[in-house]
C-alpha cells in the first residue's frame, strides 16, 4: 500500500529493470490516477526512479532558486539579446571565410527557447536535496555548445595538467 501524498518526502523509490514487472506497471497505472499529484524523476546517481509529491518538489525548487548568492532575478528574458549577439559574432566569421555557410546556418539560433531548470533528488544524502540541472536543449547557444564540444573533445587529456580522478601519480598532481 502506498502512503498518502505529502506524508513522506520520497513516496517510493523504484529500481529500473529491463524486463517488464507487473508490480511496476500496476504502480504506474495507479499513480496516473488524479488523486495522486506526483512528479517522477530520475535520481541524481544510479539507475533509480524517484517519485515525489509535486507540491514538495516545487517547494524545494523554489527554495533552491531563492538563494540570491547563486541565482539572480532578471528584469527581462535575455534570450533575444543573446540571439542578436551570437548572430553579430558569427556574421564576420562567415564573411571572412573562417566558417562555411553550412556551419553558419547550423550555429545561427532559430529557436527562442529559454533554458529550463529542474532538480534531481540526491537520494544518497539525508533529506534527498535536489541537484539543479539546466536543460539547454533548443536554446540560443545549444548548437554552438555542441559544435565547440566536438572541437575540444579530442584535445582533452593531451596536456600534462589534465587530471583524472583515477590517476596514479597523485604527488605530481598535488604540486600543480
C-alpha positions as a printed NumPy array, in Angstrom:
array([[  0.   ,   0.   ,   0.   ],
       [  1.295,   3.463,  -0.903],
       [  1.462,   6.275,   1.642],
       [ -0.707,   9.36 ,   1.186],
       [  0.89 ,  12.057,  -0.999],
       [  2.775,  14.55 ,   1.151],
       [  3.258,  12.148,   4.055],
       [  6.83 ,  11.272,   3.022],
       [  9.48 ,  13.251,   1.191],
       [ 10.152,  10.392,  -1.215],
       [  6.983,   8.39 ,  -1.684],
       [  8.646,   5.422,  -3.218],
       [ 11.875,   4.524,  -4.991],
       [ 11.53 ,   2.104,  -7.878],
       [ 14.555,   0.366,  -9.367],
       [ 14.519,   0.404, -13.167],
       [ 14.554,  -3.079, -14.566],
       [ 14.978,  -4.359, -18.113],
       [ 12.123,  -6.859, -18.13 ],
       [  8.519,  -5.863, -17.585],
       [  7.494,  -6.206, -13.97 ],
       [  3.733,  -6.319, -13.393],
       [  4.05 ,  -4.641,  -9.977],
       [  5.832,  -1.663, -11.527],
       [  3.31 ,  -1.484, -14.382],
       [  0.44 ,  -1.539, -11.884],
       [  2.178,   1.13 ,  -9.807],
       [  2.496,   3.376, -12.869],
       [ -1.197,   2.869, -13.64 ],
       [ -2.166,   3.621, -10.032],
       [ -0.013,   6.738,  -9.885],
       [ -1.603,   8.167, -13.037],
       [ -4.931,   8.458, -11.276],
       [ -5.926,  12.061, -10.448],
       [ -5.829,  11.587,  -6.656],
       [ -2.011,  11.411,  -6.745],
       [ -0.217,  14.683,  -7.518],
       [  3.261,  13.31 ,  -8.132],
       [  6.437,  14.09 , -10.014],
       [  8.531,  11.199, -11.345],
       [ 12.247,  11.953, -11.758],
       [ 15.497,  10.071, -12.26 ],
       [ 17.687,  10.037,  -9.156],
       [ 20.921,  12.013,  -9.196],
       [ 23.019,   8.826,  -9.135],
       [ 22.274,   5.277, -10.101],
       [ 19.577,   3.783, -12.253],
       [ 16.763,   4.697,  -9.917],
       [ 13.46 ,   6.472, -10.385],
       [ 12.158,   8.68 ,  -7.583],
       [  8.509,   9.547,  -7.058],
       [  7.945,  12.81 ,  -5.182],
       [  4.906,  14.738,  -4.078],
       [  4.642,  17.557,  -6.662],
       [  3.912,  20.24 ,  -4.069],
       [  7.005,  19.307,  -2.081],
       [  9.164,  19.128,  -5.239],
       [  8.026,  22.601,  -6.338],
       [  8.646,  23.965,  -2.835],
       [ 12.201,  22.533,  -2.812],
       [ 12.888,  24.012,  -6.272],
       [ 11.577,  27.457,  -5.259],
       [ 13.629,  27.359,  -2.059],
       [ 16.746,  26.482,  -4.047],
       [ 16.114,  29.291,  -6.573],
       [ 15.586,  31.855,  -3.793],
       [ 19.299,  31.627,  -2.907],
       [ 20.385,  35.102,  -4.074],
       [ 24.082,  34.197,  -3.742],
       [ 23.673,  31.618,  -6.513],
       [ 20.76 ,  32.857,  -8.64 ],
       [ 19.613,  36.329,  -9.606],
       [ 16.179,  37.521, -10.697],
       [ 16.289,  39.039, -14.18 ],
       [ 14.16 ,  42.016, -15.186],
       [ 13.545,  40.558, -18.65 ],
       [ 14.243,  37.448, -20.672],
       [ 17.755,  37.81 , -22.18 ],
       [ 17.134,  35.252, -24.955],
       [ 16.574,  37.783, -27.78 ],
       [ 19.655,  39.794, -26.808],
       [ 21.803,  36.631, -26.661],
       [ 20.469,  35.613, -30.078],
       [ 21.33 ,  39.023, -31.549],
       [ 24.858,  38.958, -30.055],
       [ 25.536,  35.451, -31.362],
       [ 24.442,  36.458, -34.87 ],
       [ 26.716,  39.525, -34.669],
       [ 29.616,  37.279, -33.616],
       [ 29.058,  34.723, -36.389],
       [ 28.447,  37.127, -39.299],
       [ 32.097,  38.347, -39.543],
       [ 33.335,  34.742, -39.294],
       [ 31.229,  33.882, -42.344],
       [ 32.282,  36.964, -44.322],
       [ 35.985,  36.281, -43.562],
       [ 35.515,  32.614, -44.641],
       [ 36.517,  31.319, -41.197],
       [ 33.331,  29.243, -41.193],
       [ 31.353,  27.988, -44.182],
       [ 27.698,  28.741, -44.931],
       [ 26.568,  25.316, -43.697],
       [ 28.295,  25.807, -40.313],
       [ 26.924,  29.343, -40.086],
       [ 23.375,  28.105, -40.721],
       [ 23.852,  25.365, -38.129],
       [ 25.156,  27.772, -35.474],
       [ 22.595,  30.542, -36.052],
       [ 19.887,  30.123, -33.408],
       [ 16.421,  29.578, -34.838],
       [ 14.504,  28.889, -31.642],
       [ 13.863,  31.25 , -28.752],
       [ 13.74 ,  28.566, -26.091],
       [ 14.915,  29.738, -22.682],
       [ 16.985,  27.12 , -20.818],
       [ 14.931,  25.315, -18.171],
       [ 15.997,  24.196, -14.716],
       [ 14.862,  21.118, -12.832],
       [ 16.189,  19.18 ,  -9.883],
       [ 17.161,  15.551,  -9.494],
       [ 16.937,  14.169,  -5.947],
       [ 20.213,  13.17 ,  -4.297],
       [ 18.802,  10.076,  -2.612],
       [ 22.246,   9.173,  -1.202],
       [ 22.15 ,  12.327,   1.004],
       [ 19.935,  12.806,   4.075],
       [ 16.717,  14.629,   3.19 ],
       [ 17.256,  13.968,  -0.54 ],
       [ 18.161,  17.548,  -1.551],
       [ 17.825,  18.443,  -5.231],
       [ 20.75 ,  18.825,  -7.622],
       [ 19.971,  21.594, -10.126],
       [ 20.144,  20.588, -13.795],
       [ 19.906,  23.232, -16.533],
       [ 18.383,  21.883, -19.743],
       [ 19.691,  23.991, -22.633],
       [ 18.399,  21.808, -25.465],
       [ 16.981,  24.066, -28.17 ],
       [ 18.327,  27.223, -26.525],
       [ 20.187,  30.   , -28.352],
       [ 23.653,  28.578, -27.629],
       [ 22.81 ,  24.856, -27.882],
       [ 24.213,  24.224, -31.385],
       [ 27.267,  26.376, -30.657],
       [ 27.932,  24.394, -27.456],
       [ 27.634,  21.056, -29.262],
       [ 29.975,  22.217, -32.042],
       [ 32.583,  23.527, -29.579],
       [ 32.379,  20.279, -27.585],
       [ 33.2  ,  18.283, -30.75 ],
       [ 36.218,  20.514, -31.395],
       [ 37.514,  20.4  , -27.809],
       [ 36.889,  16.7  , -27.07 ],
       [ 39.932,  15.337, -28.961],
       [ 42.155,  17.799, -27.07 ],
       [ 41.091,  16.622, -23.603],
       [ 43.793,  14.739, -21.752],
       [ 46.522,  15.891, -24.141],
       [ 48.357,  18.13 , -21.644],
       [ 50.449,  17.322, -18.59 ],
       [ 47.976,  19.303, -16.468],
       [ 44.973,  17.138, -17.278],
       [ 43.837,  15.309, -14.168],
       [ 41.611,  12.264, -13.93 ],
       [ 40.39 ,  11.03 , -10.526],
       [ 41.934,   7.574, -11.001],
       [ 45.376,   8.88 , -11.898],
       [ 48.258,   7.025, -10.2  ],
       [ 50.823,   9.831,  -9.851],
       [ 48.989,  11.925,  -7.242],
       [ 52.183,  13.562,  -5.875],
       [ 52.773,  15.203,  -9.245],
       [ 49.172,  16.454,  -9.299],
       [ 49.465,  17.986,  -5.815],
       [ 52.422,  20.111,  -6.961],
       [ 50.267,  21.67 ,  -9.66 ]])
